[in-house]
């Protein structure tokens, strides 16, 4: 769940604003490399993760494959988990927040990031997913409950704003989050939907808000994180619901 769409695309944004200016916004790729873990679990995670065919055919989607995570982002993820743990039980890597595997976390596997091919400057809208396998279903349900705590939103919003600034969205980025309804799938509460809004920094130069809709589900021992990002308005809710239904159908088939 480390938000790897915060990659610099300064050249394109410089041209978008003014010659010689330095400007960067999130580029929307979820770039974590595949983690280690039992090969069977890794294969299941890959099977569950979002495919480009899950998305609306009305847009031509470009694909960005996962790469390694910068140390600074990993540190922010660990800080977010420590913050969440103050509110109650949580694993070392709830829904991929920290990228830490080992112990109760068997695997943490990201999908490619899919973004509108014709959007050469902003690479938005975009969509991606991440699947984390724990050793127990009860542990996965505890992580879902942790994401549903009001206190966790503040922890994740702090992580979001810091990552955005780290990746080039400028100083003074602010992030806020709120719970919204989610299509019901899997165990526990049937899913958690948090919408994060980012403002300030270079977003203020564009007079735009970044919308990041994040969905969290549990199927057995699998934690499924699906995210949709857009600038200026939210990603289509009907497109998101359709993609989620396909991802969760595979999760049910793979995990039961």
Protein Blocks (a to p, Z undefined) as FASTA:
>chain_A
ZZfklccffklmmmmmoghiacdddehiafbdcdeddfklmmmmmmmpccfklpcfkbcc
dddddddddfklmmmmmmmmmmmmmnoccdfbgghlnopaehjllbdcdddddddfklmm
nopacddddddddfbfklmmmmmmmmmpmklmmmmmmmmmmmmmmnonaghiacdddddd
dddehehjopacdddddeehjllmnopacddddddddehjbccddddddehiacdfklmm
mmmmmmmmmmmmmnZZ
